[in-house]
């Protein structure tokens, strides 16, 4: 790996947004392919963030800053990736269900998924089942991710999954679920795939789509 890509990865772990931005642009100017910058610089850095977060050596605020640095770098190379025909490995629609206003969970999971190369579309919080069904039809994601942080909104997840099933949308589109009150047993009962945290969500998404980075 070139020195500049190592610098990008290290700066991303440190959450140094301007350093990431500067060095990604420098790498582009030096003629390093955008895919190489993405894989060996930005994604390598997010992989390290993921490990540190899992090991308890990084915390949510730091991960969010690193994710912001990742996004700053991706913004620069995105047009080049598109021009080169490099697409995201899959599209994931993220949403917090109706009655629940918590967004830190889906933001963190979304950023970790983006860091793993997925395209993430976050449609917000307190979204009713009918609206989620409508968005799924419009966006055609590969996976839907549902978040609920309250015991009172857990039941709404089942309503969403049932509504998606009624429309025949779950045959080739798994639904991932997560949030503090959930358990693997509850997820299985309602027809969802459980992940306990942001790191596990990336692993589950890859398994569901048989994606290996």
C-alpha contacts under 8 A as a table, 3 or more apart, distances in Angstrom:
res1	aa1	res2	aa2	distance
1	X	5	X	6.59
1	X	6	X	6.91
1	X	40	X	7.06
2	X	5	X	5.48
2	X	6	X	6.54
3	X	6	X	5.10
3	X	7	X	6.19
4	X	7	X	4.93
4	X	8	X	6.26
4	X	23	X	6.72
4	X	27	X	6.75
5	X	8	X	4.99
5	X	9	X	6.25
5	X	27	X	7.64
5	X	37	X	6.54
5	X	40	X	6.22
5	X	41	X	4.54
6	X	9	X	5.11
6	X	10	X	6.13
6	X	40	X	7.73
6	X	41	X	6.22
7	X	10	X	5.16
7	X	11	X	5.97
7	X	20	X	7.99
7	X	23	X	7.49
7	X	41	X	7.76
8	X	11	X	5.16
8	X	12	X	6.09
8	X	19	X	7.43
8	X	20	X	5.27
8	X	23	X	6.19
8	X	24	X	6.87
8	X	41	X	5.31
8	X	42	X	6.57
8	X	45	X	7.39
9	X	12	X	5.17
9	X	13	X	6.41
9	X	40	X	7.68
9	X	41	X	4.78
9	X	42	X	5.65
9	X	43	X	7.68
9	X	44	X	5.94
9	X	45	X	3.96
9	X	46	X	7.59
10	X	13	X	5.18
10	X	14	X	6.33
10	X	45	X	6.29
11	X	14	X	4.96
11	X	15	X	6.09
11	X	16	X	5.16
11	X	17	X	7.50
11	X	19	X	6.24
11	X	20	X	5.81
11	X	45	X	7.93
12	X	15	X	4.90
12	X	16	X	5.98
12	X	17	X	7.06
12	X	20	X	6.24
12	X	42	X	7.05
12	X	45	X	5.64
12	X	46	X	7.19
12	X	66	X	5.35
12	X	67	X	7.84
12	X	69	X	5.75
12	X	70	X	6.45
13	X	16	X	7.77
13	X	45	X	5.70
13	X	46	X	6.94
13	X	48	X	6.93
13	X	49	X	5.73
13	X	66	X	5.84
14	X	66	X	6.77
15	X	62	X	7.03
15	X	63	X	7.92
15	X	65	X	5.13
15	X	66	X	4.19
15	X	67	X	7.71
15	X	68	X	7.58
15	X	69	X	5.87
16	X	19	X	5.40
16	X	20	X	6.27
16	X	66	X	7.46
16	X	69	X	6.49
17	X	20	X	5.23
17	X	21	X	6.18
17	X	65	X	7.82
17	X	66	X	7.62
17	X	68	X	6.92
17	X	69	X	4.29
17	X	70	X	7.83
17	X	72	X	6.77
18	X	21	X	5.01
18	X	22	X	6.01
18	X	69	X	7.69
19	X	22	X	5.14
19	X	23	X	6.06
20	X	23	X	5.31
20	X	24	X	5.95
20	X	69	X	6.29
20	X	70	X	7.68
20	X	72	X	7.36
20	X	73	X	6.11
21	X	24	X	5.29
21	X	25	X	6.27
21	X	69	X	7.50
21	X	72	X	5.94
21	X	73	X	5.24
21	X	76	X	7.63
22	X	25	X	5.32
22	X	26	X	6.17
23	X	26	X	4.73
23	X	27	X	5.98
24	X	27	X	5.03
24	X	28	X	6.24
24	X	37	X	7.15
24	X	73	X	5.98
24	X	76	X	7.27
24	X	77	X	7.84
25	X	28	X	5.04
25	X	29	X	6.15
25	X	76	X	6.90
26	X	29	X	4.99
26	X	30	X	6.17
27	X	30	X	5.03
27	X	31	X	6.47
27	X	32	X	5.54
27	X	37	X	7.27
28	X	31	X	5.18
28	X	32	X	5.58
28	X	33	X	7.10
28	X	34	X	7.00
28	X	77	X	7.76
29	X	32	X	7.60
32	X	36	X	6.82
32	X	37	X	6.85
33	X	36	X	5.30
33	X	37	X	6.43
34	X	37	X	5.01
34	X	38	X	6.13
34	X	77	X	5.81
34	X	80	X	6.13
34	X	81	X	5.91
35	X	38	X	4.98
35	X	39	X	6.04
35	X	81	X	6.55
35	X	86	X	7.43
36	X	39	X	5.17
36	X	40	X	5.54
36	X	41	X	7.28
37	X	40	X	5.62
37	X	41	X	5.03
37	X	42	X	6.56
38	X	41	X	5.62
38	X	42	X	5.00
38	X	43	X	5.86
38	X	74	X	7.37
38	X	77	X	7.92
39	X	42	X	6.18
39	X	43	X	5.01
39	X	44	X	6.22
40	X	43	X	6.36
40	X	44	X	5.30
41	X	44	X	5.37
41	X	45	X	6.18
42	X	45	X	5.18
42	X	46	X	6.34
42	X	70	X	6.07
42	X	73	X	7.20
42	X	74	X	7.86
42	X	115	X	7.76
43	X	46	X	4.96
43	X	47	X	6.02
43	X	115	X	5.92
43	X	116	X	6.44
43	X	117	X	7.44
44	X	47	X	5.12
44	X	48	X	6.50
45	X	48	X	5.21
45	X	49	X	6.34
46	X	49	X	4.80
46	X	50	X	6.03
46	X	66	X	7.57
46	X	67	X	7.63
46	X	70	X	7.56
46	X	112	X	7.67
46	X	115	X	5.60
46	X	116	X	7.41
47	X	50	X	5.04
47	X	51	X	6.37
47	X	115	X	7.63
47	X	116	X	7.55
48	X	51	X	5.11
48	X	52	X	6.19
49	X	52	X	5.13
49	X	53	X	5.99
49	X	58	X	7.37
49	X	63	X	6.82
49	X	66	X	7.54
50	X	53	X	5.14
50	X	54	X	6.12
50	X	112	X	7.48
50	X	199	X	6.39
51	X	54	X	5.12
51	X	55	X	6.15
52	X	55	X	5.07
52	X	56	X	6.19
52	X	57	X	4.97
52	X	58	X	5.38
53	X	56	X	5.13
53	X	57	X	5.76
53	X	58	X	4.53
53	X	59	X	6.05
53	X	60	X	7.85
53	X	63	X	7.38
54	X	57	X	7.60
54	X	58	X	7.90
54	X	199	X	6.84
55	X	58	X	7.66
56	X	59	X	6.80
58	X	62	X	6.26
58	X	63	X	6.78
59	X	62	X	5.51
59	X	63	X	6.20
60	X	63	X	5.04
60	X	64	X	6.14
60	X	108	X	7.55
61	X	64	X	5.18
61	X	65	X	6.46
62	X	65	X	5.13
62	X	66	X	6.26
63	X	66	X	5.03
63	X	67	X	6.05
63	X	108	X	7.84
64	X	67	X	4.97
64	X	68	X	6.17
64	X	108	X	6.85
64	X	111	X	7.56
65	X	68	X	4.96
65	X	69	X	6.34
66	X	69	X	5.00
66	X	70	X	6.22
67	X	70	X	4.86
67	X	71	X	6.22
67	X	111	X	5.89
67	X	112	X	7.45
67	X	115	X	7.18
68	X	71	X	5.10
68	X	72	X	6.25
69	X	72	X	5.04
69	X	73	X	6.38
70	X	73	X	5.24
70	X	74	X	6.19
70	X	115	X	7.12
71	X	74	X	4.98
71	X	75	X	6.07
72	X	75	X	5.35
72	X	76	X	6.95
73	X	76	X	5.50
73	X	77	X	6.82
74	X	77	X	5.27
74	X	78	X	5.59
75	X	78	X	5.36
75	X	79	X	7.86
76	X	79	X	7.25
77	X	80	X	5.17
77	X	81	X	6.11
78	X	81	X	5.02
78	X	82	X	6.16
79	X	82	X	5.16
79	X	83	X	6.11
80	X	83	X	4.99
80	X	84	X	6.11
81	X	84	X	5.05
81	X	85	X	6.21
81	X	86	X	5.09
81	X	87	X	7.36
82	X	85	X	4.99
82	X	86	X	5.63
82	X	87	X	6.80
83	X	86	X	7.60
88	X	91	X	7.15
88	X	117	X	5.91
88	X	118	X	5.35
88	X	119	X	5.60
89	X	117	X	6.27
89	X	118	X	5.48
89	X	119	X	7.38
89	X	211	X	7.35
90	X	118	X	5.32
90	X	119	X	6.06
90	X	141	X	7.69
90	X	142	X	6.07
91	X	118	X	6.11
91	X	119	X	4.72
91	X	120	X	5.94
91	X	121	X	7.51
91	X	141	X	5.00
91	X	142	X	5.32
91	X	143	X	6.75
92	X	118	X	7.07
92	X	119	X	6.16
92	X	120	X	4.90
92	X	121	X	6.18
92	X	141	X	5.41
92	X	142	X	5.90
92	X	143	X	4.86
92	X	144	X	5.71
92	X	145	X	6.96
93	X	120	X	5.98
93	X	121	X	4.82
93	X	122	X	5.97
93	X	123	X	7.28
93	X	136	X	7.63
93	X	141	X	5.99
93	X	143	X	6.42
93	X	144	X	4.83
93	X	145	X	6.00
94	X	106	X	6.55
94	X	110	X	7.17
94	X	120	X	6.99
94	X	121	X	5.99
94	X	122	X	4.64
94	X	123	X	6.33
94	X	124	X	7.62
94	X	144	X	6.04
94	X	145	X	4.64
94	X	146	X	6.16
94	X	147	X	7.82
95	X	106	X	6.88
95	X	122	X	5.94
95	X	123	X	5.55
95	X	124	X	5.41
95	X	125	X	6.04
95	X	127	X	7.14
95	X	132	X	8.00
95	X	145	X	6.33
95	X	146	X	5.31
95	X	147	X	6.22
96	X	100	X	6.39
96	X	101	X	7.20
96	X	102	X	7.05
96	X	103	X	6.92
96	X	106	X	7.11
96	X	124	X	6.27
96	X	125	X	4.41
96	X	126	X	5.87
96	X	127	X	6.53
96	X	146	X	5.78
96	X	147	X	4.58
96	X	148	X	5.97
97	X	100	X	5.92
97	X	125	X	6.28
97	X	126	X	5.13
97	X	127	X	5.17
97	X	128	X	6.42
97	X	129	X	7.51
97	X	146	X	6.58
97	X	147	X	6.30
97	X	148	X	6.22
97	X	153	X	7.10
97	X	156	X	6.58
97	X	157	X	6.63
98	X	125	X	7.06
98	X	126	X	3.82
98	X	127	X	4.54
98	X	128	X	4.77
98	X	129	X	7.32
98	X	153	X	7.16
98	X	156	X	6.83
99	X	126	X	5.07
99	X	127	X	7.71
99	X	153	X	6.20
100	X	125	X	6.46
100	X	126	X	5.07
100	X	148	X	6.46
100	X	149	X	7.02
100	X	150	X	7.02
100	X	153	X	6.38
101	X	125	X	5.33
101	X	126	X	5.63
102	X	105	X	7.09
102	X	125	X	6.76
102	X	148	X	7.65
102	X	149	X	6.63
103	X	106	X	5.58
103	X	107	X	6.07
103	X	124	X	7.39
103	X	125	X	6.42
104	X	107	X	5.07
104	X	108	X	6.03
105	X	108	X	5.34
105	X	109	X	6.13
105	X	147	X	7.17
105	X	179	X	7.18
106	X	109	X	5.05
106	X	110	X	5.63
106	X	122	X	7.68
106	X	147	X	6.50
107	X	110	X	5.04
107	X	111	X	6.10
107	X	122	X	7.85
108	X	111	X	5.17
108	X	112	X	6.27
108	X	198	X	6.55
109	X	112	X	5.16
109	X	113	X	6.13
109	X	197	X	7.57
109	X	198	X	4.55
109	X	199	X	7.69
109	X	201	X	6.82
109	X	202	X	7.90
110	X	113	X	5.09
110	X	114	X	6.11
110	X	120	X	6.08
110	X	122	X	7.46
111	X	114	X	4.99
111	X	115	X	6.01
112	X	115	X	4.84
112	X	116	X	6.33
112	X	198	X	6.39
112	X	199	X	7.08
112	X	202	X	6.91
113	X	116	X	5.00
113	X	117	X	6.56
113	X	118	X	5.51
113	X	119	X	7.68
113	X	120	X	7.10
113	X	201	X	7.62
113	X	202	X	5.61
114	X	117	X	5.05
114	X	118	X	4.79
114	X	119	X	5.93
114	X	120	X	6.22
115	X	118	X	7.27
116	X	202	X	7.07
116	X	213	X	7.74
124	X	127	X	6.95
127	X	131	X	6.48
127	X	132	X	6.76
128	X	131	X	5.43
128	X	132	X	6.45
128	X	160	X	7.91
129	X	132	X	5.06
129	X	133	X	6.21
129	X	156	X	7.97
129	X	159	X	6.76
129	X	160	X	4.77
129	X	163	X	6.74
130	X	133	X	5.15
130	X	134	X	6.20
130	X	160	X	7.84
130	X	163	X	7.43
131	X	134	X	4.97
131	X	135	X	6.18
132	X	135	X	5.07
132	X	136	X	6.11
132	X	160	X	7.47
133	X	136	X	5.12
133	X	137	X	6.31
133	X	160	X	7.78
133	X	163	X	7.04
133	X	164	X	6.00
134	X	137	X	5.28
134	X	138	X	6.32
135	X	138	X	4.92
135	X	139	X	5.86
135	X	140	X	7.89
136	X	139	X	5.28
136	X	140	X	5.23
136	X	141	X	6.38
136	X	144	X	7.95
137	X	140	X	5.47
141	X	144	X	6.72
141	X	173	X	7.44
142	X	172	X	7.72
142	X	173	X	5.44
142	X	174	X	7.42
143	X	173	X	5.31
143	X	174	X	5.31
143	X	175	X	5.84
143	X	176	X	7.16
143	X	205	X	7.77
144	X	173	X	7.24
144	X	174	X	6.62
144	X	175	X	4.81
144	X	176	X	6.08
145	X	175	X	5.81
145	X	176	X	4.58
145	X	177	X	5.72
145	X	178	X	7.86
146	X	157	X	6.92
146	X	175	X	7.27
146	X	176	X	6.14
146	X	177	X	4.79
146	X	178	X	6.52
147	X	177	X	5.90
147	X	178	X	5.16
147	X	179	X	5.54
148	X	151	X	7.77
148	X	153	X	5.92
148	X	154	X	5.82
148	X	157	X	7.57
148	X	178	X	6.63
148	X	179	X	5.06
148	X	180	X	7.44
148	X	181	X	7.69
148	X	182	X	8.00
149	X	153	X	7.32
149	X	154	X	7.71
149	X	179	X	4.88
149	X	180	X	5.29
149	X	181	X	6.26
150	X	153	X	5.34
150	X	154	X	6.52
150	X	179	X	7.91
150	X	180	X	7.35
150	X	181	X	6.32
151	X	154	X	5.29
151	X	155	X	7.82
151	X	181	X	5.69
151	X	182	X	7.98
152	X	155	X	6.76
153	X	156	X	5.23
153	X	157	X	7.16
154	X	157	X	5.52
154	X	158	X	7.48
154	X	181	X	7.53
154	X	182	X	7.29
155	X	158	X	5.43
155	X	159	X	6.79
156	X	159	X	4.93
156	X	160	X	6.32
157	X	160	X	5.11
157	X	161	X	6.26
157	X	177	X	7.95
157	X	190	X	7.73
158	X	161	X	5.10
158	X	162	X	5.94
158	X	190	X	5.35
158	X	191	X	7.85
159	X	162	X	5.11
159	X	163	X	6.06
160	X	163	X	5.05
160	X	164	X	6.19
161	X	164	X	5.06
161	X	165	X	6.11
161	X	170	X	8.00
161	X	175	X	7.46
161	X	190	X	7.27
161	X	191	X	7.14
161	X	192	X	7.70
162	X	165	X	5.00
162	X	166	X	6.13
163	X	166	X	5.13
163	X	167	X	6.53
164	X	167	X	5.27
164	X	168	X	6.40
164	X	169	X	5.29
164	X	170	X	6.14
165	X	168	X	4.89
165	X	169	X	5.72
165	X	170	X	5.48
165	X	171	X	7.79
166	X	169	X	7.61
168	X	171	X	6.37
169	X	172	X	7.12
169	X	173	X	6.55
170	X	173	X	4.67
170	X	174	X	5.96
170	X	175	X	7.44
171	X	174	X	7.57
174	X	192	X	7.29
174	X	193	X	7.48
174	X	208	X	7.31
175	X	191	X	7.63
175	X	192	X	5.17
175	X	193	X	6.16
176	X	192	X	5.42
176	X	193	X	4.53
176	X	194	X	5.98
176	X	195	X	7.46
176	X	201	X	8.00
176	X	205	X	7.90
177	X	187	X	6.69
177	X	192	X	5.83
177	X	193	X	5.79
177	X	194	X	5.17
177	X	195	X	6.74
178	X	182	X	6.32
178	X	194	X	5.90
178	X	195	X	5.69
178	X	196	X	6.40
178	X	197	X	7.53
179	X	182	X	5.67
179	X	196	X	7.35
182	X	186	X	6.43
182	X	187	X	7.06
183	X	186	X	5.24
183	X	187	X	6.28
183	X	194	X	7.27
184	X	187	X	5.10
184	X	188	X	6.20
184	X	193	X	7.76
184	X	194	X	5.49
184	X	195	X	7.76
185	X	188	X	5.18
185	X	189	X	6.15
186	X	189	X	4.98
186	X	190	X	6.40
187	X	190	X	5.43
187	X	191	X	6.14
187	X	192	X	4.81
187	X	193	X	5.93
187	X	194	X	5.60
188	X	191	X	5.06
188	X	192	X	5.63
188	X	193	X	6.67
188	X	194	X	7.64
189	X	192	X	7.62
193	X	204	X	7.71
194	X	201	X	7.94
194	X	204	X	7.95
195	X	198	X	7.58
195	X	200	X	5.37
195	X	201	X	5.14
195	X	204	X	6.86
196	X	200	X	6.26
196	X	201	X	7.35
197	X	200	X	5.39
197	X	201	X	6.20
198	X	201	X	5.00
198	X	202	X	6.63
199	X	202	X	5.41
199	X	203	X	6.67
200	X	203	X	4.97
200	X	204	X	6.03
201	X	204	X	5.08
201	X	205	X	6.01
202	X	205	X	5.16
202	X	206	X	6.21
203	X	206	X	5.23
203	X	207	X	6.19
204	X	207	X	5.04
204	X	208	X	6.05
205	X	208	X	5.14
205	X	209	X	6.28
205	X	211	X	7.93
206	X	209	X	5.27
206	X	210	X	5.45
206	X	211	X	4.58
206	X	212	X	6.48
207	X	210	X	4.77
207	X	211	X	6.44
208	X	211	X	7.78
